[in-house]
Every structure is written in structure tokens, then in C-alpha cells.
Amino acid sequence: MKKSKKFFIRICLSTGILASATLLTACFGTSAKHVKANYKVTAEAIPDYQSKNAPISSYWMPDKFLEWSAENDKDLVYNQSRVPLTKRISLDKLSPSNQNQNKKTKIVALSMMNSQTSGNPSRGTTKFESYTFDYWQYIDTLVYWGGSSGEGIIVTPSADVIDEAHSNGVPVLGTIFLPPKEYGGKVDWVKTMLKKDEQGQYPFASQMVKVAKTYGFEGWFINEETQGLNADDAANMKALIQQVKKEDSSLQIMWYDAMTKDGKVDWQNQLNDQNATFVQDKTADAMFLNFWWTQNNLADQKLLEKSNLYAKNHNIDPYNIYAGIDVQAKDVQTPVKWNLLEKGNQATQTSIGLYAASATYTNASNWDDFQNRESAFWVNQKADPRQVDHSVNESWTGLSKYVLEKSAISGNEFNTNFNLGNGYNYFKAGQKISEMDWNDRSLAGILPSYRWIIDNEGKK
């Protein structure tokens, strides 16, 4: 296949459009706030999912998770994704936008795709406001982050998120969150997860496989932070993961750097002898390192460089190790010692892990602010991946500096309606059938990989 041509088409479609605020602004030069003030709610647009019996995305406590069965899941048909995972263009056929981009470096995004663990409709709501992520080209895995001791600690991705991620070639992981005791965590929950049956097998592991395969997502992110466990518990956790991989080797497991081989909660902020056991011997596929490697008191230890060397010396791919960056509070203002991540001019010590990548939405003051934050976060302040910030300060540099723009667009034709998965109106076959706010990420279009690169600007 020929190399992808970099382009952005500013276009307004007169029919079939599911109008978003971004499109309305681009096409008509008016603000989303002004557009919203001029519509009327139409009675025929009120959907069934506003009723009390609306299907919701699944979440469980460990005992209820073990009781789940497809036969008794009344909302299963709504929570299943039937969109296959699109195959992306091979990396060797892609051209870097800048000399720093490394084809081996990956990004995993832990994102609050919905605002809470419980009560999330399976496929959208009658609200415009929603986290409509649209920089899929920069991530390799999405973790549907959720879980709380008061609602449920095992969370599956909502079907609309799986649908959109798969359309863009991105696998999705559910979350198993075993919280610290100060956040309501209970040792009994972990023990329930690790309980064996009479044959010495882990029913919880089999359930992890069944749920993921039935719902249509790719695996699980395991975050074990409950204190009060021991080395036997750690060994059982490793064996449980091994059983998952044995039952279905294609299922992905990502492990968080919290529990050590002794069963204690002790964040290492690097790959070492204390935590490597969980990514060895056919266990987890990847590890998400804790965030403190970039703090002043640890910076001189060069923990990511040590992680890279440890991985290579123990037959582990260093790019399956993700340097955690907590962006929840400050998103594009998050200080990071990028020099600790970088390895020369064209590589990184590890891949990149983002906690709360959805902060660009939750911290935004309005929709336009969200869009601007997203562009600065994923690309850079100049919205052009070719213009790299080579400074050595700790300001947010834009992730396009390190990773290539991957693409699920193949073939000689590309069609899109530029829909982000939400809007103020709804059209069918060119006819407006509703003037009601809506969001449904299953309906989002695939956007061009390069938004604002115009190679022939000013030319006729």
C-alpha cells in the first residue's frame, strides 16, 4: 500500500449528518452555545432508554461476578459489541511525522469514558455532553477505567465505547479494581477472586474469559491495591492470570505496579525483582508502572532506564512496560520529566501509560476548551505533529512527539461524516428527525489521522 497522504478536509455535508458542535462551528462559523439556543425538543425523539428499565453497562462485586451467566443477563444484547476489531495499517508502511516518533513506543490510555461506575446506559443518552474521544490514532490500548467500593469493583466497557474503539483498530480492556482499605477495599474480595474449586482451578479466571469473550472486548486491567495479603496470595494471583492466558491466549491482561511478589502493596515505579513475576512465565502481557518515577526525589535514580535494562535482561519487551503518567488533575499542565522517558533522539525507555486521559474533558470549561485541550494533549500546542518541542523543560510536550499516528483507514477510498458521537440534531437519510441532544459513540465516524496538516497551503 502506498504511504498515507496527510490531509484535512474542511467540509459540510448536507445530508446524513449527525451534527456535532465541532462540525457546526467549522461549517457555519458560529459557536456551539449559539446553535444550541435555537432548537426545540421534539417529542418523537424521546428514546426508550430514558425509561426506568433502560439497559445499563455491567459492573459487579466479586461474588456477583462469579454468579453471572449469559443466559440470565437481561441486558446482554445491548451490552455486546458486534463490531470486529479493525486491523490497522502495518507500522512498516507508515511514515513518521517527525524524527522523534518511534514505531515501537505505544500508549495505553486509562480513561473515565463515563462519569461513574454504575447507571451508565449501554449506548448513549439524551445529552450532548459526553467524553467523545477522537484521537484514537495515538493510542494502542484503551482501558475502560472504573470501579468503586460502593458500586462495583469489576467493570466492563460500555458497548458504545467498544464499538468506537474497534472501528479505530484499538483493543479495549475492562477493569478489576481491588481498592486500598482507605477507599473501602476488603481482603475478602481478593480472597473470593483467588478461591479455587475442587479441581484446583480458579472459577474467577474462567469467568474473566467468558465475560470478555461474550461482551466482545479484549481483556482486563488488574489493579490490586488492597493491603493485608501475603506471598501465597501473590502466587495465587499469578496462577489465576496464567489460567486466563491458558484458557484464551488472545485475551490481554495488563498488570498495575502495586502488589509485589510478597503480596504487599509497595509501588516500585520501575520493573524489578519485586514485580516482574507478574509479566513472566505466561502471565500478564504488560505492566503499567506507578507514577513516581518523574518526581524530584526519585528522578536521579533513572527508574525508566533501569526498567528498560531489566526488561532486556529478563526476556521482556521494554515496550510492554508502560511509564505511568497521572494527568487527572492538570491534563495539559501536568509536569513531566520527559528526559527520563527519552532514550536518545528517536526512542523511549518504555511505552507510555496515561492515567485519566479523559481529564481533558472533565477539566474543560466548555466544549471548545475541551477540543483545544485534546489537540494540545495528543498533538501539541501548534496542532501539528511535525513541529516538535525540543526543549528540556517539564511542560507538556504533546504525545505526537513520541508515537506514530496509526490508522485503521485502508484501501483507496475513505468516507466519513466527521461525527464525534454526539450532536444537537439527528438526521436520517438527509431528513431531520430530531432536534434533541444525544450521544452515542457507536455512531461516531472515523476521523482523518492528520487534522491540520496542509501540504499545499497557499497553492492553486
N, C-alpha and C positions, 0 to 999 in steps of 0.2 A: 504494500500500500504506500502511496505517496505521503510525504510528510504533510501534516495538517497545516493548512493556511490559517494564519492568525487574523481574526476579523471580529468586528462587532457591527451588527446591522441594527440601525435605529429604524423601527418600522411600526406602523399601526395597522392592525388587522381589523377589517370592517365586519367580519362575520366569524362566528365560532369562538370569540374571545371570552375568556374568564377574567375580567378586568381586574388587575391589581393596582395598588396605589402607585407603584413604580412605573407601570406602563402608562397610567393616566397622566402622570407628571411628564414622562418622556414625550408622549404624543401630543398633549394639549397645552403643556406649559403651565399647568395650574396645580396648586397644592392639593394633597390628598384631603386635607381638612376642608378645603373649599368644596371639593367634589362631594364629600360625604354629607355636607349640609343640604344638598339639593335633591336627595332621593326620598322616596316613600316606601314604607314597608308594605309588601303585597301579601295578602292573607294566604294565597295559594302556595307561598314559598315555605310556610312553616313545615318542617320535616318531622318525620316520625320520631327521630332521635331526641326530640325535646320532651318526650313523654317520660314518665317515671320508670317505665320498663325498657328504657333505651339500653342497647348493648354497650358495655364498657370494657376497656382493656384490663387484662388479668393481673392480679397480684395476690400473694399468699403469705401466710406464715408457714414454717416448715411442715407442721402436721397436716395442714390443709393441702399443701403442695403434694404430699405423698398420697392423698386421697383423690387427687384429680384423675379424671379419665375423659377421654374424648367423647364417650357415649353419654356422659352426664353433664357435659359442658354446653349449657343452653345458648351461649353466645359464640360458640366456636366458629360458626360460619361467617360471623362478622370479624372475628379476630384473626382469621387465617389470611396470610398473604399468598396470592396465587401468581404474583409477578416473579418470574425467574430472575436470578442474579445475572445481570448483563455482563458479558465478557468485555473487558476494556482492551483498548489497543495495546499491543505489546510495547513494553518500555523501550526496547531497542529500535522501535520505529518512531519514537518521539524525539524532538529536538529541544534541548534546554532553552529557557528564555533568557537565562543569564549564566555566567560561568561558574557560579556557586552552587547551582542546583545539582543534587546528587541523585542518581536513579535508584540507589539503594535505600536512601533515607525515607522513612514512612511516617505518617501521622495517624494517631488514634485520637478521636475526639470523644470525651465523656461529656454528654450533653443532656441537659434537662429539656427534653423535647416537649414535655408537658409540665405544667406548673406544680403538679403534685403526684403522689403515688396512686391514690385512689380516685375513683369517679371520673376517669378520663374516657370520653366517648371513643369507640373503636375507630371511627372515621370522620373526624371533624365536628364542628359546632356551627351555630349561627352567630359567630363572632368573627370580625375581621382580624382582631388582634391575636396573633399566634406566632410562634417561632418557626418561620419558614426559611430554613437554612438553604442557601443556594450556592455554596462554594464547594460542592462535592468533589470537584477536580483536585482539591488539595488534601483530601483525607483518604486513607486506605481502609479504615475500620471505624464504624460508629458504635459507641456503647450507649445504649438507652439507659441513662442514669436515673435511678430512683431507689425507693426503699426507705422505710422508716419503721421504728419500733411500735408506733401507734397505728399503723395502717397495714403494712406487709413488708417483708424484707426480701421477697423474691418477686421480681418484676419482669414481665415480658414486654417487648416493644409493641407499641400500638400498631395496628395493621397499616395505617396510612404512612407511618414512618418507614416500615419495612418496604412497602411498595415503592416509595420515592427513592430510598437508598438503592434498592435493587435496580431500578431504572437507570441509575447513575453508576452502576457497577460496584457498589460499596456493600460489603457484608455488615450485618448488624448483630450485636450481642445483647442479650438480656443481662440483668444484674442480680447477683446474690450478695446482699449486703448484711454482714454479720457485725452489728454496730458495737462500739465500745460500751462498757457498762454505764458510763456517764450519759450516754444517749439512749439508754434503755436496753442495751444488749444483754442477752441471757445465755449462760453457758449451756442451759438445757436445749436451746435452739441449735447450737452447734452439735451437741450430742445426738439430737434427733437426726440431723443431717448425716452424721457419721455412723449411725447404727447399722449393724449387719443383720442379715437374715440367717436362717438355719444353714444355708449353703455357704455362708461366709461372704456373701455378696452385699453390695450397698444398694438398697432399693431407691435411695435418693439419686444415685448416679443414673440408674435406668430411667428414672422419671425426668431427669435433665435432658436425656436424649429424646425421649418421647415427646416432651413438650416442645422442644426446639424444632424437631422434625415436623410435628403436626401443625404448629403455628407458622412455620416457614422462615425461621431466622437461623443464623449460622452458629450460635454458641453462647457462651456465658462469660461474664467478667465476675471473678470471685474476689470479694473484699472481706477478708477475715480479720476483724479488729477487736473481737471480744476477748477480754483478758480472762485468766484463770484456767488456761489449758496447759497441756504438758507435751512431752516428746511423743508419747503414744498417740495423742490426738493429731499431732502434726503428721505422723506416719500414716494414720488413717486418712487424713485429708489428701495426702499424696496418692494413696492407694485408690481413693474414690475417683480422683482425676484420671488415674490410669485406667480405671474401669470404664469411665466415659469414653476415653480415647479407644479402648479396645472394642467397645460396642459400636462406635462410629468414629473412625479415624478422621473423617472430614469435619467433624464438629470442632469448632475453635474454642479454646479455653485461654483466657488471659488472667494472670495472677497479679494481685497487688502486693507490693513490698510492705508487709506488716508482720504477719506471723513468720517466725523463724523455725528452723528445724527442731528447736527445743519446745515449740508450742507457745512461746512467749510472743507478746506484741512488742516488737522492737524494730522500728523503721531504720533500715540500713542506708537508704539514699544512694545505693550502689548495688551492683551484683557482686556477691562474695560468698564465702563458705556458709554463711548463716542462712541465706535464702535461695541459693542456686538449685537446691534439691527439687524445688517446685517447677523448674523448667528443664529437668534432666530425666532420663530414663522413661521416655514416652509419657511425660506428664503435660504441663501447660505448654502451649505454643509460644507464649510471650509473657513478659513481665513488665508491669507499669511501676517504675521506681517512684519512691516518695519524693517530695518537692524540695527538700532542704539542701540539695547539692549546690544550689545557687546562692545560699545565704552566706553572709560575710564570715561567720565563724567556721564554715566548712569549705569555703572556696579554695583555700590554699592546699587542700587535700586532693584536689582534682579527681573527684569521685567518678566522673563520667569517663575520664581517661582510664582509670583503674578498671571500670566496668568493661570497657572495650577490650582491654588486655586479658581480663579474667575470662570473658566470653570466648575469645580466640583460643586461649589455653585449655579450655574445657569443652571444646567442640560445640559451642553455642554461637549462633549467628548474632553478632552485636546489634544488628538492625531489627532483631526481635525483642530487644530491650528498649524500653521507651522512657526517656528522661521526663519525669513528671513536671509540669508547669501549672501552678494553680492561678487561674486567671479570673476566678469568680468575683473578686472584689473590684478589680480595676481594669479588666479586659485590655484595651489598647494602651493603658497606662501602667501595665504590670512591668516592674523592673526585672530584667533577666541578665545574668552574666553570660552573654552569648559566646564569649571567647572560651568558656569552659565546655560548651557543646561542640564548637567547631574543631575540626581536625584538618589543618591546612586550609587551603582556599576552596577546595572542591569536595569536601566530605564533612561528616559529623561523626562524633564518637559513638553515638547511638541514634535511634529514631526518637521521635518527639511525641510525648503524651500530654494532652491538654485536658485539664480538669475544669469543667464548667465552661466549655467553649460557647455555650448559649448565653454567656454573660453579656455579649454584645447586644442581645435583645433585652435581657432583664435590667440592664443598667441604662438603657437608652431612654431619652426623654420623650421621643416621638418616633414615628415611622422613618422619617428622613434621617434622623440621628442614628437609628439602627442600621440603615443601609450604609451610611458613611462609616460607622464603626466596623461593620463587616468587611468593607473594602480595605480599610486600613489594617485590620487584623489579619486577614488572609493574604492580601496582596502587599500593599504598603501605602504610605501616605500619598504617594503620587498615582496610585491606582494603576501602575504599570510595572509588571514583574521584571522588565528589562532594566529598570532604574534601581539598582541595589544600593542600600545604605551600607557603606564600608566602615562606618565609624565603630569605635570600640566601646562606646558608652552602653548603658544598660537600658536605653529606651527601646520601645517595641519596634522591631525592625521589619515586620511583615514576613509571613511564613513562606511566601513565594521565593524568598532568598534561598531556601534550603531544599524544597521539594518541587519536582516537575508537576506540571498540570496534566493529570491523567484524563483520559477521555473515553466515554462509552459511545461516542459518535463514530460510526464506521460506515463504509460504503461511500457512494458518490453523491448521495442526497442527504440533506439534513432538514427536518421540519420541526418547527417549534412555534408555540403561541406565546412564548415568553411568560407564561403563567407561573407565579410563585407558589400557588396552592392556597391563595385566599383572594377575596375580592369584595367589592361593594355591589356588584350586579352579577347575574348569571344568565348566560346565553346558551341556546341550543339551536343548532342549525341556523345560526345567524339571527335568531329572534330572541329578544329579551323575555325571559320567563320569570325573572325575579329581580327585585331591587333590594333584596335583603342581604345583609352582611353574611359572609360564610368563610369557612376554611376547611380544606380537605387536601392534605398533602398527597393523597393518592392521585389527585388530578394535576399535580404540578408538572410542568414541561421540563425537558432537558435544555439547559441554557448553554450558549457558546462558552467554550473554555476560556477564551480571551475576550474580556468585555470592552476594553478601551484602547486596544492596540489597533492603530490605523496606519498601515504601512504606506498608503498612497495619499495621505492627508495633504490637501492643497494642490493636488494634481488633477488635471482634467482627464 
